[in-house]
Amino acid sequence: MPAGFTRCVSRGGRVRTKRLSGKRYIRICFLGGKSFAGEVHTRKAARSTARTRRGLRGVTKKKRKRRRRK
């Protein structure tokens, strides 16, 4: 990360995420009326696959919670 961004985060600045075109995003830190840009990142693929969605079809939220506890 750029030094200005890291310094801003360590001093308690507000960090916001801005979406960019095509699965990219950037984090920006705001402190004292100034902004400090971080690096541009690329989003990863979603974790849910067809197999996991098929396994939870027809299961209510309540049953899912019980299933996770075990």
mmCIF file as Biopython writes it, N, C-alpha, C and O atoms, coordinates in Angstrom:
data_model
#
loop_
_atom_site.group_PDB
_atom_site.id
_atom_site.type_symbol
_atom_site.label_atom_id
_atom_site.label_alt_id
_atom_site.label_comp_id
_atom_site.label_asym_id
_atom_site.label_entity_id
_atom_site.label_seq_id
_atom_site.pdbx_PDB_ins_code
_atom_site.Cartn_x
_atom_site.Cartn_y
_atom_site.Cartn_z
_atom_site.occupancy
_atom_site.B_iso_or_equiv
_atom_site.auth_seq_id
_atom_site.auth_asym_id
_atom_site.pdbx_PDB_model_num
ATOM 1   N N  . MET A ? 1  ? 0.841   -1.188  0.000   1.0 0.0 1  A 1 
ATOM 2   C CA . MET A ? 1  ? 0.000   0.000   0.000   1.0 0.0 1  A 1 
ATOM 3   C C  . MET A ? 1  ? 0.886   1.251   0.000   1.0 0.0 1  A 1 
ATOM 4   O O  . MET A ? 1  ? 1.994   1.241   0.535   1.0 0.0 1  A 1 
ATOM 5   N N  . PRO A ? 2  ? 0.386   2.310   -0.599  1.0 0.0 2  A 1 
ATOM 6   C CA . PRO A ? 2  ? 1.141   3.568   -0.580  1.0 0.0 2  A 1 
ATOM 7   C C  . PRO A ? 2  ? 1.317   4.093   0.846   1.0 0.0 2  A 1 
ATOM 8   O O  . PRO A ? 2  ? 0.462   3.889   1.709   1.0 0.0 2  A 1 
ATOM 9   N N  . ALA A ? 3  ? 2.424   4.760   1.069   1.0 0.0 3  A 1 
ATOM 10  C CA . ALA A ? 3  ? 2.768   5.225   2.419   1.0 0.0 3  A 1 
ATOM 11  C C  . ALA A ? 3  ? 1.721   6.184   2.977   1.0 0.0 3  A 1 
ATOM 12  O O  . ALA A ? 3  ? 1.383   6.098   4.158   1.0 0.0 3  A 1 
ATOM 13  N N  . GLY A ? 4  ? 1.196   7.101   2.150   1.0 0.0 4  A 1 
ATOM 14  C CA . GLY A ? 4  ? 0.195   8.061   2.619   1.0 0.0 4  A 1 
ATOM 15  C C  . GLY A ? 4  ? -1.083  7.378   3.074   1.0 0.0 4  A 1 
ATOM 16  O O  . GLY A ? 4  ? -1.679  7.768   4.078   1.0 0.0 4  A 1 
ATOM 17  N N  . PHE A ? 5  ? -1.502  6.361   2.338   1.0 0.0 5  A 1 
ATOM 18  C CA . PHE A ? 5  ? -2.712  5.614   2.691   1.0 0.0 5  A 1 
ATOM 19  C C  . PHE A ? 5  ? -2.505  4.882   4.015   1.0 0.0 5  A 1 
ATOM 20  O O  . PHE A ? 5  ? -3.364  4.934   4.896   1.0 0.0 5  A 1 
ATOM 21  N N  . THR A ? 6  ? -1.384  4.210   4.155   1.0 0.0 6  A 1 
ATOM 22  C CA . THR A ? 6  ? -1.096  3.457   5.381   1.0 0.0 6  A 1 
ATOM 23  C C  . THR A ? 6  ? -1.035  4.385   6.588   1.0 0.0 6  A 1 
ATOM 24  O O  . THR A ? 6  ? -1.550  4.051   7.655   1.0 0.0 6  A 1 
ATOM 25  N N  . ARG A ? 7  ? -0.414  5.536   6.427   1.0 0.0 7  A 1 
ATOM 26  C CA . ARG A ? 7  ? -0.310  6.517   7.507   1.0 0.0 7  A 1 
ATOM 27  C C  . ARG A ? 7  ? -1.698  7.023   7.906   1.0 0.0 7  A 1 
ATOM 28  O O  . ARG A ? 7  ? -1.998  7.174   9.090   1.0 0.0 7  A 1 
ATOM 29  N N  . CYS A ? 8  ? -2.536  7.281   6.905   1.0 0.0 8  A 1 
ATOM 30  C CA . CYS A ? 8  ? -3.899  7.760   7.159   1.0 0.0 8  A 1 
ATOM 31  C C  . CYS A ? 8  ? -4.693  6.735   7.955   1.0 0.0 8  A 1 
ATOM 32  O O  . CYS A ? 8  ? -5.387  7.093   8.906   1.0 0.0 8  A 1 
ATOM 33  N N  . VAL A ? 9  ? -4.600  5.458   7.574   1.0 0.0 9  A 1 
ATOM 34  C CA . VAL A ? 9  ? -5.327  4.390   8.272   1.0 0.0 9  A 1 
ATOM 35  C C  . VAL A ? 9  ? -4.837  4.274   9.708   1.0 0.0 9  A 1 
ATOM 36  O O  . VAL A ? 9  ? -5.641  4.126   10.628  1.0 0.0 9  A 1 
ATOM 37  N N  . SER A ? 10 ? -3.522  4.340   9.906   1.0 0.0 10 A 1 
ATOM 38  C CA . SER A ? 10 ? -2.979  4.191   11.261  1.0 0.0 10 A 1 
ATOM 39  C C  . SER A ? 10 ? -3.360  5.366   12.163  1.0 0.0 10 A 1 
ATOM 40  O O  . SER A ? 10 ? -3.410  5.217   13.383  1.0 0.0 10 A 1 
ATOM 41  N N  . ARG A ? 11 ? -3.625  6.524   11.574  1.0 0.0 11 A 1 
ATOM 42  C CA . ARG A ? 11 ? -4.038  7.697   12.363  1.0 0.0 11 A 1 
ATOM 43  C C  . ARG A ? 11 ? -5.545  7.765   12.572  1.0 0.0 11 A 1 
ATOM 44  O O  . ARG A ? 11 ? -6.045  8.723   13.163  1.0 0.0 11 A 1 
ATOM 45  N N  . GLY A ? 12 ? -6.275  6.760   12.094  1.0 0.0 12 A 1 
ATOM 46  C CA . GLY A ? 12 ? -7.708  6.677   12.360  1.0 0.0 12 A 1 
ATOM 47  C C  . GLY A ? 12 ? -8.591  7.302   11.301  1.0 0.0 12 A 1 
ATOM 48  O O  . GLY A ? 12 ? -9.714  7.708   11.601  1.0 0.0 12 A 1 
ATOM 49  N N  . GLY A ? 13 ? -8.114  7.392   10.070  1.0 0.0 13 A 1 
ATOM 50  C CA . GLY A ? 13 ? -8.922  7.948   8.985   1.0 0.0 13 A 1 
ATOM 51  C C  . GLY A ? 13 ? -10.071 7.023   8.592   1.0 0.0 13 A 1 
ATOM 52  O O  . GLY A ? 13 ? -10.052 5.826   8.879   1.0 0.0 13 A 1 
ATOM 53  N N  . ARG A ? 14 ? -11.077 7.607   7.929   1.0 0.0 14 A 1 
ATOM 54  C CA . ARG A ? 14 ? -12.220 6.813   7.465   1.0 0.0 14 A 1 
ATOM 55  C C  . ARG A ? 14 ? -11.858 6.159   6.143   1.0 0.0 14 A 1 
ATOM 56  O O  . ARG A ? 14 ? -11.428 6.842   5.214   1.0 0.0 14 A 1 
ATOM 57  N N  . VAL A ? 15 ? -12.023 4.853   6.046   1.0 0.0 15 A 1 
ATOM 58  C CA . VAL A ? 15 ? -11.698 4.131   4.822   1.0 0.0 15 A 1 
ATOM 59  C C  . VAL A ? 15 ? -12.991 3.782   4.102   1.0 0.0 15 A 1 
ATOM 60  O O  . VAL A ? 15 ? -13.906 3.200   4.683   1.0 0.0 15 A 1 
ATOM 61  N N  . ARG A ? 16 ? -13.048 4.146   2.834   1.0 0.0 16 A 1 
ATOM 62  C CA . ARG A ? 16 ? -14.207 3.852   1.991   1.0 0.0 16 A 1 
ATOM 63  C C  . ARG A ? 16 ? -13.743 3.049   0.784   1.0 0.0 16 A 1 
ATOM 64  O O  . ARG A ? 16 ? -12.617 3.216   0.317   1.0 0.0 16 A 1 
ATOM 65  N N  . THR A ? 17 ? -14.602 2.190   0.287   1.0 0.0 17 A 1 
ATOM 66  C CA . THR A ? 17 ? -14.290 1.399   -0.889  1.0 0.0 17 A 1 
ATOM 67  C C  . THR A ? 17 ? -15.080 1.944   -2.064  1.0 0.0 17 A 1 
ATOM 68  O O  . THR A ? 17 ? -16.293 2.131   -1.972  1.0 0.0 17 A 1 
ATOM 69  N N  . LYS A ? 18 ? -14.391 2.200   -3.171  1.0 0.0 18 A 1 
ATOM 70  C CA . LYS A ? 18 ? -15.039 2.712   -4.375  1.0 0.0 18 A 1 
ATOM 71  C C  . LYS A ? 18 ? -14.930 1.656   -5.463  1.0 0.0 18 A 1 
ATOM 72  O O  . LYS A ? 18 ? -13.842 1.162   -5.760  1.0 0.0 18 A 1 
ATOM 73  N N  . ARG A ? 19 ? -16.076 1.316   -6.057  1.0 0.0 19 A 1 
ATOM 74  C CA . ARG A ? 19 ? -16.088 0.346   -7.147  1.0 0.0 19 A 1 
ATOM 75  C C  . ARG A ? 19 ? -15.640 1.011   -8.435  1.0 0.0 19 A 1 
ATOM 76  O O  . ARG A ? 19 ? -16.005 2.151   -8.724  1.0 0.0 19 A 1 
ATOM 77  N N  . LEU A ? 20 ? -14.857 0.292   -9.191  1.0 0.0 20 A 1 
ATOM 78  C CA . LEU A ? 20 ? -14.400 0.754   -10.484 1.0 0.0 20 A 1 
ATOM 79  C C  . LEU A ? 20 ? -14.972 -0.164  -11.558 1.0 0.0 20 A 1 
ATOM 80  O O  . LEU A ? 20 ? -15.648 -1.144  -11.244 1.0 0.0 20 A 1 
ATOM 81  N N  . SER A ? 21 ? -14.712 0.141   -12.795 1.0 0.0 21 A 1 
ATOM 82  C CA . SER A ? 21 ? -15.249 -0.674  -13.884 1.0 0.0 21 A 1 
ATOM 83  C C  . SER A ? 21 ? -14.574 -2.046  -13.912 1.0 0.0 21 A 1 
ATOM 84  O O  . SER A ? 21 ? -13.386 -2.179  -13.619 1.0 0.0 21 A 1 
ATOM 85  N N  . GLY A ? 22 ? -15.348 -3.044  -14.264 1.0 0.0 22 A 1 
ATOM 86  C CA . GLY A ? 22 ? -14.824 -4.388  -14.466 1.0 0.0 22 A 1 
ATOM 87  C C  . GLY A ? 22 ? -14.187 -5.058  -13.272 1.0 0.0 22 A 1 
ATOM 88  O O  . GLY A ? 22 ? -12.966 -5.216  -13.264 1.0 0.0 22 A 1 
ATOM 89  N N  . LYS A ? 23 ? -14.920 -5.454  -12.283 1.0 0.0 23 A 1 
ATOM 90  C CA . LYS A ? 23 ? -14.472 -6.249  -11.132 1.0 0.0 23 A 1 
ATOM 91  C C  . LYS A ? 23 ? -13.264 -5.667  -10.399 1.0 0.0 23 A 1 
ATOM 92  O O  . LYS A ? 23 ? -12.472 -6.412  -9.821  1.0 0.0 23 A 1 
ATOM 93  N N  . ARG A ? 24 ? -13.118 -4.354  -10.418 1.0 0.0 24 A 1 
ATOM 94  C CA . ARG A ? 24 ? -12.010 -3.726  -9.713  1.0 0.0 24 A 1 
ATOM 95  C C  . ARG A ? 24 ? -12.554 -2.781  -8.654  1.0 0.0 24 A 1 
ATOM 96  O O  . ARG A ? 24 ? -13.680 -2.296  -8.765  1.0 0.0 24 A 1 
ATOM 97  N N  . TYR A ? 25 ? -11.749 -2.520  -7.620  1.0 0.0 25 A 1 
ATOM 98  C CA . TYR A ? 25 ? -12.128 -1.579  -6.579  1.0 0.0 25 A 1 
ATOM 99  C C  . TYR A ? 25 ? -10.876 -0.936  -5.995  1.0 0.0 25 A 1 
ATOM 100 O O  . TYR A ? 25 ? -9.768  -1.450  -6.151  1.0 0.0 25 A 1 
ATOM 101 N N  . ILE A ? 26 ? -11.065 0.187   -5.326  1.0 0.0 26 A 1 
ATOM 102 C CA . ILE A ? 26 ? -9.965  0.899   -4.696  1.0 0.0 26 A 1 
ATOM 103 C C  . ILE A ? 26 ? -10.428 1.364   -3.320  1.0 0.0 26 A 1 
ATOM 104 O O  . ILE A ? 26 ? -11.586 1.743   -3.144  1.0 0.0 26 A 1 
ATOM 105 N N  . ARG A ? 27 ? -9.532  1.335   -2.356  1.0 0.0 27 A 1 
ATOM 106 C CA . ARG A ? 27 ? -9.857  1.832   -1.027  1.0 0.0 27 A 1 
ATOM 107 C C  . ARG A ? 27 ? -9.254  3.220   -0.888  1.0 0.0 27 A 1 
ATOM 108 O O  . ARG A ? 27 ? -8.111  3.458   -1.279  1.0 0.0 27 A 1 
ATOM 109 N N  . ILE A ? 28 ? -10.043 4.137   -0.321  1.0 0.0 28 A 1 
ATOM 110 C CA . ILE A ? 28 ? -9.618  5.518   -0.149  1.0 0.0 28 A 1 
ATOM 111 C C  . ILE A ? 28 ? -9.784  5.886   1.317   1.0 0.0 28 A 1 
ATOM 112 O O  . ILE A ? 28 ? -10.817 5.601   1.923   1.0 0.0 28 A 1 
ATOM 113 N N  . CYS A ? 29 ? -8.761  6.522   1.884   1.0 0.0 29 A 1 
ATOM 114 C CA . CYS A ? 29 ? -8.790  6.938   3.283   1.0 0.0 29 A 1 
ATOM 115 C C  . CYS A ? 29 ? -8.957  8.455   3.346   1.0 0.0 29 A 1 
ATOM 116 O O  . CYS A ? 29 ? -8.269  9.189   2.636   1.0 0.0 29 A 1 
ATOM 117 N N  . PHE A ? 30 ? -9.872  8.923   4.197   1.0 0.0 30 A 1 
ATOM 118 C CA . PHE A ? 30 ? -10.132 10.356  4.367   1.0 0.0 30 A 1 
ATOM 119 C C  . PHE A ? 30 ? -9.734  10.764  5.781   1.0 0.0 30 A 1 
ATOM 120 O O  . PHE A ? 30 ? -10.146 10.146  6.762   1.0 0.0 30 A 1 
ATOM 121 N N  . LEU A ? 31 ? -8.912  11.830  5.863   1.0 0.0 31 A 1 
ATOM 122 C CA . LEU A ? 31 ? -8.469  12.324  7.159   1.0 0.0 31 A 1 
ATOM 123 C C  . LEU A ? 31 ? -8.126  13.801  7.023   1.0 0.0 31 A 1 
ATOM 124 O O  . LEU A ? 31 ? -7.319  14.177  6.172   1.0 0.0 31 A 1 
ATOM 125 N N  . GLY A ? 32 ? -8.733  14.637  7.854   1.0 0.0 32 A 1 
ATOM 126 C CA . GLY A ? 32 ? -8.431  16.060  7.870   1.0 0.0 32 A 1 
ATOM 127 C C  . GLY A ? 32 ? -8.737  16.782  6.563   1.0 0.0 32 A 1 
ATOM 128 O O  . GLY A ? 32 ? -8.014  17.704  6.187   1.0 0.0 32 A 1 
ATOM 129 N N  . GLY A ? 33 ? -9.786  16.382  5.872   1.0 0.0 33 A 1 
ATOM 130 C CA . GLY A ? 33 ? -10.174 17.036  4.629   1.0 0.0 33 A 1 
ATOM 131 C C  . GLY A ? 33 ? -9.366  16.607  3.415   1.0 0.0 33 A 1 
ATOM 132 O O  . GLY A ? 33 ? -9.576  17.135  2.323   1.0 0.0 33 A 1 
ATOM 133 N N  . LYS A ? 34 ? -8.457  15.672  3.578   1.0 0.0 34 A 1 
ATOM 134 C CA . LYS A ? 34 ? -7.652  15.177  2.463   1.0 0.0 34 A 1 
ATOM 135 C C  . LYS A ? 34 ? -7.966  13.712  2.234   1.0 0.0 34 A 1 
ATOM 136 O O  . LYS A ? 34 ? -8.443  13.020  3.133   1.0 0.0 34 A 1 
ATOM 137 N N  . SER A ? 35 ? -7.695  13.241  1.017   1.0 0.0 35 A 1 
ATOM 138 C CA . SER A ? 35 ? -7.930  11.839  0.709   1.0 0.0 35 A 1 
ATOM 139 C C  . SER A ? 35 ? -6.629  11.189  0.253   1.0 0.0 35 A 1 
ATOM 140 O O  . SER A ? 35 ? -5.790  11.815  -0.395  1.0 0.0 35 A 1 
ATOM 141 N N  . PHE A ? 36 ? -6.489  9.924   0.610   1.0 0.0 36 A 1 
ATOM 142 C CA . PHE A ? 36 ? -5.304  9.151   0.267   1.0 0.0 36 A 1 
ATOM 143 C C  . PHE A ? 36 ? -5.763  7.852   -0.369  1.0 0.0 36 A 1 
ATOM 144 O O  . PHE A ? 36 ? -6.465  7.062   0.260   1.0 0.0 36 A 1 
ATOM 145 N N  . ALA A ? 37 ? -5.369  7.630   -1.613  1.0 0.0 37 A 1 
ATOM 146 C CA . ALA A ? 37 ? -5.810  6.446   -2.357  1.0 0.0 37 A 1 
ATOM 147 C C  . ALA A ? 37 ? -4.901  5.264   -2.073  1.0 0.0 37 A 1 
ATOM 148 O O  . ALA A ? 37 ? -3.685  5.412   -1.948  1.0 0.0 37 A 1 
ATOM 149 N N  . GLY A ? 38 ? -5.504  4.097   -1.974  1.0 0.0 38 A 1 
ATOM 150 C CA . GLY A ? 38 ? -4.753  2.859   -1.827  1.0 0.0 38 A 1 
ATOM 151 C C  . GLY A ? 38 ? -4.526  2.239   -3.193  1.0 0.0 38 A 1 
ATOM 152 O O  . GLY A ? 38 ? -4.631  2.919   -4.214  1.0 0.0 38 A 1 
ATOM 153 N N  . GLU A ? 39 ? -4.217  0.959   -3.216  1.0 0.0 39 A 1 
ATOM 154 C CA . GLU A ? 39 ? -3.972  0.263   -4.469  1.0 0.0 39 A 1 
ATOM 155 C C  . GLU A ? 39 ? -5.288  -0.186  -5.092  1.0 0.0 39 A 1 
ATOM 156 O O  . GLU A ? 39 ? -6.290  -0.348  -4.396  1.0 0.0 39 A 1 
ATOM 157 N N  . VAL A ? 40 ? -5.279  -0.384  -6.398  1.0 0.0 40 A 1 
ATOM 158 C CA . VAL A ? 40 ? -6.442  -0.916  -7.114  1.0 0.0 40 A 1 
ATOM 159 C C  . VAL A ? 40 ? -6.395  -2.433  -6.983  1.0 0.0 40 A 1 
ATOM 160 O O  . VAL A ? 40 ? -5.370  -3.054  -7.263  1.0 0.0 40 A 1 
ATOM 161 N N  . HIS A ? 41 ? -7.512  -3.028  -6.556  1.0 0.0 41 A 1 
ATOM 162 C CA . HIS A ? 41 ? -7.613  -4.470  -6.373  1.0 0.0 41 A 1 
ATOM 163 C C  . HIS A ? 41 ? -8.631  -5.048  -7.348  1.0 0.0 41 A 1 
ATOM 164 O O  . HIS A ? 41 ? -9.467  -4.325  -7.890  1.0 0.0 41 A 1 
ATOM 165 N N  . THR A ? 42 ? -8.552  -6.351  -7.562  1.0 0.0 42 A 1 
ATOM 166 C CA . THR A ? 42 ? -9.509  -7.055  -8.398  1.0 0.0 42 A 1 
ATOM 167 C C  . THR A ? 42 ? -10.329 -7.988  -7.516  1.0 0.0 42 A 1 
ATOM 168 O O  . THR A ? 42 ? -9.784  -8.693  -6.667  1.0 0.0 42 A 1 
ATOM 169 N N  . ARG A ? 43 ? -11.645 -7.986  -7.726  1.0 0.0 43 A 1 
ATOM 170 C CA . ARG A ? 43 ? -12.515 -8.855  -6.930  1.0 0.0 43 A 1 
ATOM 171 C C  . ARG A ? 43 ? -12.295 -10.310 -7.303  1.0 0.0 43 A 1 
ATOM 172 O O  . ARG A ? 43 ? -12.035 -10.636 -8.462  1.0 0.0 43 A 1 
ATOM 173 N N  . LYS A ? 44 ? -12.401 -11.175 -6.312  1.0 0.0 44 A 1 
ATOM 174 C CA . LYS A ? 44 ? -12.284 -12.611 -6.540  1.0 0.0 44 A 1 
ATOM 175 C C  . LYS A ? 44 ? -13.638 -13.167 -6.947  1.0 0.0 44 A 1 
ATOM 176 O O  . LYS A ? 44 ? -14.665 -12.518 -6.748  1.0 0.0 44 A 1 
ATOM 177 N N  . ALA A ? 45 ? -13.643 -14.357 -7.512  1.0 0.0 45 A 1 
ATOM 178 C CA . ALA A ? 45 ? -14.884 -15.011 -7.920  1.0 0.0 45 A 1 
ATOM 179 C C  . ALA A ? 45 ? -15.713 -15.352 -6.685  1.0 0.0 45 A 1 
ATOM 180 O O  . ALA A ? 45 ? -15.172 -15.562 -5.599  1.0 0.0 45 A 1 
ATOM 181 N N  . ALA A ? 46 ? -17.013 -15.403 -6.863  1.0 0.0 46 A 1 
ATOM 182 C CA . ALA A ? 46 ? -17.911 -15.731 -5.753  1.0 0.0 46 A 1 
ATOM 183 C C  . ALA A ? 46 ? -17.656 -17.149 -5.273  1.0 0.0 46 A 1 
ATOM 184 O O  . ALA A ? 46 ? -17.339 -18.035 -6.067  1.0 0.0 46 A 1 
ATOM 185 N N  . ARG A ? 47 ? -17.795 -17.360 -3.973  1.0 0.0 47 A 1 
ATOM 186 C CA . ARG A ? 47 ? -17.540 -18.682 -3.396  1.0 0.0 47 A 1 
ATOM 187 C C  . ARG A ? 47 ? -18.656 -19.677 -3.679  1.0 0.0 47 A 1 
ATOM 188 O O  . ARG A ? 47 ? -18.401 -20.875 -3.802  1.0 0.0 47 A 1 
ATOM 189 N N  . SER A ? 48 ? -19.883 -19.197 -3.783  1.0 0.0 48 A 1 
ATOM 190 C CA . SER A ? 48 ? -20.993 -20.133 -3.931  1.0 0.0 48 A 1 
ATOM 191 C C  . SER A ? 48 ? -20.947 -20.774 -5.310  1.0 0.0 48 A 1 
ATOM 192 O O  . SER A ? 48 ? -20.794 -20.092 -6.324  1.0 0.0 48 A 1 
ATOM 193 N N  . THR A ? 49 ? -21.078 -22.051 -5.331  1.0 0.0 49 A 1 
ATOM 194 C CA . THR A ? 49 ? -21.085 -22.790 -6.588  1.0 0.0 49 A 1 
ATOM 195 C C  . THR A ? 49 ? -22.442 -23.437 -6.769  1.0 0.0 49 A 1 
ATOM 196 O O  . THR A ? 49 ? -23.272 -23.423 -5.859  1.0 0.0 49 A 1 
ATOM 197 N N  . ALA A ? 50 ? -22.662 -23.989 -7.912  1.0 0.0 50 A 1 
ATOM 198 C CA . ALA A ? 50 ? -23.948 -24.643 -8.183  1.0 0.0 50 A 1 
ATOM 199 C C  . ALA A ? 50 ? -24.175 -25.787 -7.201  1.0 0.0 50 A 1 
ATOM 200 O O  . ALA A ? 50 ? -25.309 -26.041 -6.794  1.0 0.0 50 A 1 
ATOM 201 N N  . ARG A ? 51 ? -23.114 -26.469 -6.824  1.0 0.0 51 A 1 
ATOM 202 C CA . ARG A ? 51 ? -23.247 -27.612 -5.917  1.0 0.0 51 A 1 
ATOM 203 C C  . ARG A ? 51 ? -23.755 -27.155 -4.548  1.0 0.0 51 A 1 
ATOM 204 O O  . ARG A ? 51 ? -24.656 -27.784 -3.991  1.0 0.0 51 A 1 
ATOM 205 N N  . THR A ? 52 ? -23.200 -26.077 -3.996  1.0 0.0 52 A 1 
ATOM 206 C CA . THR A ? 52 ? -23.633 -25.629 -2.671  1.0 0.0 52 A 1 
ATOM 207 C C  . THR A ? 52 ? -25.048 -25.073 -2.731  1.0 0.0 52 A 1 
ATOM 208 O O  . THR A ? 52 ? -25.821 -25.258 -1.790  1.0 0.0 52 A 1 
ATOM 209 N N  . ARG A ? 53 ? -25.403 -24.394 -3.822  1.0 0.0 53 A 1 
ATOM 210 C CA . ARG A ? 53 ? -26.766 -23.875 -3.938  1.0 0.0 53 A 1 
ATOM 211 C C  . ARG A ? 53 ? -27.767 -25.009 -4.045  1.0 0.0 53 A 1 
ATOM 212 O O  . ARG A ? 53 ? -28.861 -24.918 -3.489  1.0 0.0 53 A 1 
ATOM 213 N N  . ARG A ? 54 ? -27.416 -26.077 -4.747  1.0 0.0 54 A 1 
ATOM 214 C CA . ARG A ? 54 ? -28.302 -27.221 -4.884  1.0 0.0 54 A 1 
ATOM 215 C C  . ARG A ? 54 ? -28.516 -27.884 -3.526  1.0 0.0 54 A 1 
ATOM 216 O O  . ARG A ? 54 ? -29.614 -28.356 -3.232  1.0 0.0 54 A 1 
ATOM 217 N N  . GLY A ? 55 ? -27.468 -27.923 -2.695  1.0 0.0 55 A 1 
ATOM 218 C CA . GLY A ? 55 ? -27.562 -28.565 -1.393  1.0 0.0 55 A 1 
ATOM 219 C C  . GLY A ? 55 ? -28.448 -27.817 -0.422  1.0 0.0 55 A 1 
ATOM 220 O O  . GLY A ? 55 ? -28.964 -28.417 0.522   1.0 0.0 55 A 1 
ATOM 221 N N  . LEU A ? 56 ? -28.643 -26.500 -0.629  1.0 0.0 56 A 1 
ATOM 222 C CA . LEU A ? 56 ? -29.457 -25.713 0.296   1.0 0.0 56 A 1 
ATOM 223 C C  . LEU A ? 56 ? -30.848 -25.404 -0.247  1.0 0.0 56 A 1 
ATOM 224 O O  . LEU A ? 56 ? -31.617 -24.703 0.411   1.0 0.0 56 A 1 
ATOM 225 N N  . ARG A ? 57 ? -31.186 -25.904 -1.415  1.0 0.0 57 A 1 
ATOM 226 C CA . ARG A ? 57 ? -32.501 -25.639 -1.985  1.0 0.0 57 A 1 
ATOM 227 C C  . ARG A ? 57 ? -33.581 -26.257 -1.101  1.0 0.0 57 A 1 
ATOM 228 O O  . ARG A ? 57 ? -33.496 -27.425 -0.720  1.0 0.0 57 A 1 
ATOM 229 N N  . GLY A ? 58 ? -34.586 -25.463 -0.786  1.0 0.0 58 A 1 
ATOM 230 C CA . GLY A ? 58 ? -35.709 -25.954 0.003   1.0 0.0 58 A 1 
ATOM 231 C C  . GLY A ? 58 ? -35.451 -25.949 1.506   1.0 0.0 58 A 1 
ATOM 232 O O  . GLY A ? 58 ? -36.302 -26.392 2.276   1.0 0.0 58 A 1 
ATOM 233 N N  . VAL A ? 59 ? -34.308 -25.463 1.927   1.0 0.0 59 A 1 
ATOM 234 C CA . VAL A ? 59 ? -33.987 -25.416 3.353   1.0 0.0 59 A 1 
ATOM 235 C C  . VAL A ? 59 ? -34.247 -23.993 3.847   1.0 0.0 59 A 1 
ATOM 236 O O  . VAL A ? 59 ? -33.755 -23.028 3.262   1.0 0.0 59 A 1 
ATOM 237 N N  . THR A ? 60 ? -35.014 -23.869 4.914   1.0 0.0 60 A 1 
ATOM 238 C CA . THR A ? 60 ? -35.326 -22.549 5.443   1.0 0.0 60 A 1 
ATOM 239 C C  . THR A ? 60 ? -34.129 -21.960 6.180   1.0 0.0 60 A 1 
ATOM 240 O O  . THR A ? 60 ? -33.170 -22.669 6.485   1.0 0.0 60 A 1 
ATOM 241 N N  . LYS A ? 61 ? -34.188 -20.648 6.465   1.0 0.0 61 A 1 
ATOM 242 C CA . LYS A ? 61 ? -33.090 -19.985 7.175   1.0 0.0 61 A 1 
ATOM 243 C C  . LYS A ? 61 ? -32.867 -20.604 8.547   1.0 0.0 61 A 1 
ATOM 244 O O  . LYS A ? 61 ? -31.729 -20.766 8.988   1.0 0.0 61 A 1 
ATOM 245 N N  . LYS A ? 62 ? -33.956 -20.947 9.213   1.0 0.0 62 A 1 
ATOM 246 C CA . LYS A ? 62 ? -33.856 -21.512 10.547  1.0 0.0 62 A 1 
ATOM 247 C C  . LYS A ? 62 ? -33.091 -22.838 10.510  1.0 0.0 62 A 1 
ATOM 248 O O  . LYS A ? 62 ? -32.236 -23.087 11.359  1.0 0.0 62 A 1 
ATOM 249 N N  . LYS A ? 63 ? -33.398 -23.678 9.534   1.0 0.0 63 A 1 
ATOM 250 C CA . LYS A ? 63 ? -32.717 -24.965 9.415   1.0 0.0 63 A 1 
ATOM 251 C C  . LYS A ? 63 ? -31.248 -24.770 9.045   1.0 0.0 63 A 1 
ATOM 252 O O  . LYS A ? 63 ? -30.394 -25.532 9.497   1.0 0.0 63 A 1 
ATOM 253 N N  . ARG A ? 64 ? -30.943 -23.757 8.228   1.0 0.0 64 A 1 
ATOM 254 C CA . ARG A ? 64 ? -29.550 -23.488 7.864   1.0 0.0 64 A 1 
ATOM 255 C C  . ARG A ? 64 ? -28.732 -23.127 9.091   1.0 0.0 64 A 1 
ATOM 256 O O  . ARG A ? 64 ? -27.595 -23.574 9.240   1.0 0.0 64 A 1 
ATOM 257 N N  . LYS A ? 65 ? -29.327 -22.298 9.991   1.0 0.0 65 A 1 
ATOM 258 C CA . LYS A ? 65 ? -28.627 -21.911 11.207  1.0 0.0 65 A 1 
ATOM 259 C C  . LYS A ? 65 ? -28.325 -23.134 12.061  1.0 0.0 65 A 1 
ATOM 260 O O  . LYS A ? 65 ? -27.225 -23.274 12.596  1.0 0.0 65 A 1 
ATOM 261 N N  . ARG A ? 66 ? -29.307 -24.014 12.184  1.0 0.0 66 A 1 
ATOM 262 C CA . ARG A ? 66 ? -29.094 -25.241 12.958  1.0 0.0 66 A 1 
ATOM 263 C C  . ARG A ? 66 ? -27.996 -26.077 12.336  1.0 0.0 66 A 1 
ATOM 264 O O  . ARG A ? 66 ? -27.153 -26.638 13.035  1.0 0.0 66 A 1 
ATOM 265 N N  . ARG A ? 67 ? -28.014 -26.154 11.015  1.0 0.0 67 A 1 
ATOM 266 C CA . ARG A ? 67 ? -27.036 -26.951 10.290  1.0 0.0 67 A 1 
ATOM 267 C C  . ARG A ? 67 ? -25.618 -26.424 10.532  1.0 0.0 67 A 1 
ATOM 268 O O  . ARG A ? 67 ? -24.681 -27.210 10.670  1.0 0.0 67 A 1 
ATOM 269 N N  . ARG A ? 68 ? -25.458 -25.081 10.586  1.0 0.0 68 A 1 
ATOM 270 C CA . ARG A ? 68 ? -24.141 -24.469 10.791  1.0 0.0 68 A 1 
ATOM 271 C C  . ARG A ? 68 ? -23.621 -24.696 12.197  1.0 0.0 68 A 1 
ATOM 272 O O  . ARG A ? 68 ? -22.414 -24.841 12.395  1.0 0.0 68 A 1 
ATOM 273 N N  . ARG A ? 69 ? -24.526 -24.728 13.190  1.0 0.0 69 A 1 
ATOM 274 C CA . ARG A ? 69 ? -24.104 -24.885 14.585  1.0 0.0 69 A 1 
ATOM 275 C C  . ARG A ? 69 ? -23.457 -26.233 14.834  1.0 0.0 69 A 1 
ATOM 276 O O  . ARG A ? 69 ? -22.537 -26.338 15.645  1.0 0.0 69 A 1 
ATOM 277 N N  . LYS A ? 70 ? -23.915 -27.244 14.164  1.0 0.0 70 A 1 
ATOM 278 C CA . LYS A ? 70 ? -23.427 -28.609 14.432  1.0 0.0 70 A 1 
ATOM 279 C C  . LYS A ? 70 ? -22.026 -28.827 13.992  1.0 0.0 70 A 1 
ATOM 280 O O  . LYS A ? 70 ? -21.491 -29.924 14.155  1.0 0.0 70 A 1 
#
